[in-house]
Amino acid sequence: MEERPLLQSSRFWLTVCLLVLLVQIVSEYMMGRVPICTCGYVKLWEGEVKSSGNSQHISDWYTLSHIIHGFLFYALGFFVLRGKPLSMRLFLALVIESGWEILENSPIIIERYRATTISLDYVGDSILNSTMDTVFMIVGFFFAARAPVWLTVVLAIFFELLAGYVIHDNLTLNVLMLVYPVDAIKAWQSAI
């Protein structure tokens, strides 16, 4: 039996992936993020966007965006790491997602959200919520790896439309409002 080189080993990349997630958790802890909601309990789902529990529990409406991140990062890995192990592509996805989670919970981005979106009371994610955002990205990544492309695209569009309809926000609007705020969109989002 021929031994595979270390960089082709799925076990190596999965170990590195776990380390990336651990770095995310430790970084957020060192940044002063709270481990769980300051309310003192953990909920599976927080459906109210304009609440102190949003971005504090296991899942919320923004979970859909993180699943879509997984779809997108799978596609990125497919194109830039073609022929490489799936675990290596997952590593790329985790580095991007974990990097975003750390940046998203930094004072500069929290203040940007408050200034340019309807999230006036946004305080950042709890470590639990941020970690679960990354886990849901992984779920999206593996879904995209197994499902037909058309189904992944249809599901992403469905998630975007559903979140847009229910909470007047989604991944597309979130990125737009963070990068190039539009007053008309902010007014529409405030109507919920």
C-alpha positions in Angstrom: 0.0 0.0 0.0 1.5 3.3 -1.1 1.4 6.2 1.5 -0.1 9.5 0.3 1.9 12.7 0.7 0.9 14.7 3.7 -0.7 17.6 1.6 -2.9 15.0 -0.2 -4.1 13.4 3.1 -7.7 14.1 4.1 -6.9 13.5 7.7 -4.2 16.3 7.6 -6.6 18.8 6.0 -9.5 17.9 8.4 -7.1 18.4 11.4 -6.1 21.7 10.0 -9.8 22.6 9.5 -10.5 21.9 13.2 -7.5 24.1 14.1 -8.9 26.9 12.0 -12.2 26.7 13.8 -10.4 26.6 17.2 -8.4 29.7 16.2 -11.7 31.5 15.3 -13.2 30.6 18.7 -10.1 31.6 20.7 -9.7 34.8 18.7 -13.3 35.9 19.4 -12.9 35.0 23.1 -9.7 37.2 23.2 -11.7 40.0 21.5 -14.1 39.9 24.4 -17.0 38.2 22.6 -19.5 36.6 25.0 -19.6 32.7 24.8 -23.4 32.6 24.8 -26.3 35.1 24.8 -26.1 37.4 27.8 -29.7 36.3 28.5 -28.1 33.2 30.1 -29.7 30.5 28.0 -29.3 28.9 24.5 -32.1 28.7 21.9 -32.0 26.5 18.8 -33.7 29.3 16.8 -34.1 33.0 17.2 -36.7 34.2 14.7 -36.9 37.8 15.8 -34.4 39.9 13.9 -34.9 43.1 16.0 -34.2 41.4 19.3 -31.2 41.2 21.7 -31.2 37.4 20.9 -30.5 37.8 17.2 -26.9 36.6 16.4 -26.6 35.2 19.9 -28.1 31.7 19.7 -27.6 28.6 17.5 -29.4 29.8 14.5 -31.4 32.7 13.1 -32.5 34.1 9.8 -28.9 34.9 8.9 -28.1 31.2 9.1 -29.4 31.0 5.5 -26.7 33.3 4.4 -24.0 31.2 6.0 -25.3 28.1 4.2 -25.1 30.1 0.9 -21.5 31.0 1.9 -20.9 27.2 1.9 -22.4 26.9 -1.6 -20.2 29.8 -2.9 -17.0 28.6 -1.2 -17.5 25.1 -2.6 -17.7 26.6 -6.1 -14.6 28.7 -5.4 -12.7 25.6 -4.2 -13.9 23.6 -7.2 -12.4 26.2 -9.6 -9.2 27.2 -7.8 -8.3 23.8 -6.3 -9.6 21.5 -9.0 -8.3 18.0 -8.6 -7.4 18.6 -4.9 -9.0 16.7 -2.1 -12.4 17.9 -0.9 -10.8 18.4 2.6 -8.3 20.9 1.1 -11.2 22.8 -0.5 -13.0 22.8 2.9 -9.9 24.3 4.4 -10.0 27.2 2.0 -13.7 27.7 2.8 -13.0 27.6 6.5 -10.2 30.1 6.3 -12.4 32.5 4.4 -15.5 32.0 6.7 -13.5 32.0 10.0 -11.6 35.1 8.8 -15.0 36.8 8.1 -16.4 35.8 11.4 -13.5 37.3 13.2 -13.6 40.5 11.1 -17.4 40.7 11.4 -17.1 40.7 15.2 -14.5 43.4 15.3 -15.4 46.9 16.5 -14.9 48.4 13.0 -17.4 46.1 11.3 -19.9 46.3 14.2 -19.8 50.1 13.9 -20.2 49.8 10.1 -23.3 47.7 10.5 -24.7 50.2 13.0 -24.0 53.1 10.7 -25.2 51.7 7.4 -27.8 49.1 8.0 -31.0 48.7 10.1 -28.9 46.9 12.7 -28.6 49.9 15.0 -28.4 47.8 18.2 -26.0 45.2 16.7 -23.4 44.1 19.3 -21.8 41.3 17.3 -22.2 37.6 17.5 -21.9 35.4 20.6 -19.1 32.9 20.2 -21.7 30.1 20.0 -23.6 31.9 17.1 -20.4 32.7 15.3 -19.1 29.1 15.6 -22.5 27.8 14.4 -22.4 30.2 11.5 -19.2 28.5 10.4 -20.7 25.1 11.0 -23.7 26.0 8.8 -21.2 27.2 6.2 -19.7 23.7 6.3 -23.2 22.2 5.9 -23.7 24.3 2.8 -20.3 23.3 1.5 -21.0 19.6 1.8 -24.5 20.0 0.4 -23.0 21.7 -2.7 -20.4 19.0 -3.0 -23.1 16.3 -3.2 -26.1 18.0 -4.8 -26.6 18.8 -8.5 -25.5 22.3 -9.3 -29.1 23.3 -10.4 -30.5 22.3 -7.0 -27.8 24.3 -5.1 -28.5 27.4 -7.2 -32.3 27.0 -6.8 -31.9 26.6 -3.0 -29.6 29.6 -2.8 -32.2 31.7 -4.7 -35.0 30.4 -2.5 -33.1 31.2 0.7 -32.3 34.7 -0.6 -36.0 35.4 -1.6 -37.3 33.9 1.7 -35.1 35.9 3.9 -35.7 39.0 1.8 -39.4 38.6 2.1 -39.6 37.7 5.8 -36.9 40.0 7.3 -36.1 42.4 4.4 -32.5 41.3 4.5 -30.4 38.5 3.0 -26.8 37.9 1.9 -27.0 40.1 -1.2 -28.6 43.0 0.7 -26.2 42.6 3.6 -23.1 42.8 1.4 -24.6 45.7 -0.6 -25.5 47.7 2.5 -22.1 47.0 4.1 -20.1 48.1 1.0 -22.4 50.7 -0.7 -25.3 51.7 1.5 -28.5 52.7 -0.3 -30.9 54.9 1.6 -34.0 53.5 -0.2 -33.0 49.9 0.8 -32.4 51.0 4.4 -35.9 52.6 4.5 -37.5 49.5 3.0 -35.6 47.3 5.6 -36.8 49.6 8.4 -40.4 48.9 7.5 -40.4 45.4 9.1 
